């Protein structure tokens, strides 16, 4: 979108999504069913491995490709899908593969210095597909015939076999394959993960050797799991697209992907609420931004300049606390609170909020509820809760979030434990420590943190909040 805007659509663009589905299955992924059934297919091209998930897909690769395309379709990408198996077997790479036989020694001159002595002795950029077993073979070449476009190697049977490099009988090792694709497809721009960065000069050299012009690169950082470890395809230790979309909108995931591409980010369930609320904040701010700043707003890129009009009166983080406090199991319970808090707002007038309500219930049930742990109040906390109850009782029933927040702060300012000398109160005295709000969430909601407490009380209700305080003081919550 950015390129099209900058060039005013004068330069045609194609976004090619390339699947390396002809790679041999070197390990059996840990997150597939019946792993033992896949053992006979080790080293075979993924497009020849049966689909372990069953269904209508003819191979493991077909299943994976379908999942990838569904992801791209969900996010509205305008792309052309390319399968390595189809490109190799249909002959789309044949001309460049023939050239690779002609430039074999130059390719080896690039590759061999990057390898250890043992690997150098057996390395070949060509990986033949065994005509007897169907496996991708990592074997040295006995002959490379540029005139005939053939290679000769020792098959698993011990027999010397000569095959053409065309028609899908051979594929390239992954580093030469990168450069070959760039040359064959005349690629102008490619994004790849940080793990490819050190090999980019190799890809460039091989592309140039094969008659192409190396493209511009953009390197992005890798996602990490909850423990800060690299996400592994074989371990399946990351958060899947389907899992994210169970608890939040596609747009929230698009935002998380868009932000800070050169910074390693943890991709796990705890990041979802923040991403959801940040997305709606960007959307709602867009119209008020100066023209020169709008292109810096992620919403412009997510929606290709066509920003939807969305009013989100209740943020996702607050909905999660509302589910927690009300023990809601269906949307109707939450909508009763929302409609009281924001008159005129309904599921029909605010469909995006209605969807968020559903997400909040699912997210709470699966991730918040199992970890809830209420704290029993100590003597100081009991006194603080009693004073808070009195303060809330003195407020008007329709007090807004700001008035309630002021009342909550007033209680804490008089209690030494919750004073923060680094902050200043309205009277010049100490401000309020975050420990006060942490205590409230642990005592009343069984959580360590939450959104602005005054706004939450305004949504949940003063009377309902006082009932929570009563239960906390009576020992009914931490029981």
HUTA-V489749 format. One record per backbone hydrogen bond with DSSP energy under -1.0 kcal/mol. CO is the residue of the C=O (numbers start at 0). NH is the residue of the N-H. Records with the same first field share a line. If there is no record, write none. Layout:
BEGIN
CO = NH ; NH
END
This chain:
BEGIN
0 = 4
1 = 5
2 = 6
3 = 8
6 = 9
14 = 79
16 = 81
18 = 20 ; 83
19 = 22
20 = 46
22 = 45
23 = 25
24 = 42
33 = 36
34 = 37
35 = 38
37 = 40
38 = 41
40 = 43
42 = 135
43 = 24
44 = 47
45 = 60
48 = 59
50 = 53
58 = 62
59 = 63
60 = 64
61 = 65
62 = 66
63 = 67
64 = 68
65 = 69
66 = 70
67 = 71
68 = 72
69 = 73
70 = 74
71 = 76
72 = 75
79 = 16
81 = 18
82 = 86
83 = 87
84 = 88
85 = 89
86 = 91
90 = 93
92 = 96
93 = 97
94 = 98
95 = 99
96 = 100
97 = 101
98 = 102
102 = 106
103 = 107
104 = 108
105 = 109
106 = 110
107 = 111
110 = 113
111 = 114
115 = 119
116 = 120
118 = 121 ; 122
124 = 172
126 = 170
127 = 136
129 = 133
134 = 129
142 = 151
144 = 148 ; 149
148 = 164
149 = 144
150 = 162
151 = 141 ; 142
152 = 160
154 = 157
158 = 154
160 = 152
162 = 150
165 = 168
168 = 128
170 = 126
172 = 176
173 = 177
174 = 178
175 = 179
176 = 180
177 = 181
178 = 182
179 = 183
180 = 184
181 = 186
187 = 215
189 = 217
191 = 219
192 = 195
193 = 196
195 = 198
198 = 202
199 = 203
200 = 204
201 = 205
202 = 206
203 = 207
204 = 208
205 = 209
206 = 211
207 = 210
215 = 189
217 = 191
219 = 193
222 = 230
223 = 266
224 = 227
228 = 224
231 = 235
233 = 29
239 = 243
240 = 244
243 = 246 ; 247
248 = 252
249 = 253
250 = 254
251 = 255
252 = 256
253 = 257
254 = 258
259 = 262
260 = 220
264 = 223
267 = 270
268 = 271
270 = 274
271 = 275
272 = 276
273 = 277
274 = 278
275 = 279
276 = 280
277 = 281
278 = 282
279 = 283
280 = 284
281 = 285
285 = 288
289 = 292
292 = 295
293 = 296
296 = 299
297 = 301
298 = 302
299 = 304
302 = 305
304 = 306
314 = 318
315 = 319
316 = 320
317 = 321
318 = 322
319 = 323
320 = 324
321 = 325
322 = 326
330 = 334
331 = 335
332 = 336
333 = 337
334 = 338
335 = 339
336 = 340
337 = 341
341 = 344
345 = 349
349 = 353
350 = 354
351 = 355
352 = 356
353 = 357
354 = 358
355 = 359
356 = 360
357 = 361
358 = 362
359 = 363
360 = 364
361 = 365
362 = 366
363 = 368
367 = 370
368 = 371
377 = 381
378 = 382
379 = 383
380 = 384
381 = 385
382 = 386
383 = 387
384 = 388
385 = 389
386 = 390
387 = 391
388 = 392
389 = 393
391 = 394
395 = 398
399 = 403
400 = 404
401 = 405
402 = 406
403 = 407
404 = 408
405 = 409
406 = 410
407 = 411
408 = 412
411 = 414
414 = 417
415 = 418
417 = 432
419 = 422 ; 430
422 = 430
424 = 427
428 = 424
430 = 419
432 = 435
433 = 437
434 = 438
435 = 439
436 = 440
437 = 441
438 = 442
439 = 443
440 = 444 ; 446
441 = 374
445 = 372
451 = 455
452 = 456
453 = 457
454 = 458
455 = 459
456 = 460
460 = 464
461 = 465
462 = 466
463 = 467
464 = 468
465 = 469
466 = 470
467 = 471
468 = 472
469 = 473
470 = 475
END
